[in-house]
Amino acid sequence: VSSVVSATAPLFMVVMFFQKQIISGLTTGAVKG
């Protein structure tokens, strides 16, 4: 189980990071547009 967590945890962090970046990018684009 720990191996699965250690494998998915970094991926989950990356997904959350990019999700935040994409959302902020969309909101800035919407405000500018």
Secondary structure, DSSP 8 states (H G I E B T S, - for coil): -HHHHHHHHHHHHHHHHHHHHHHHHHHHHHHH-
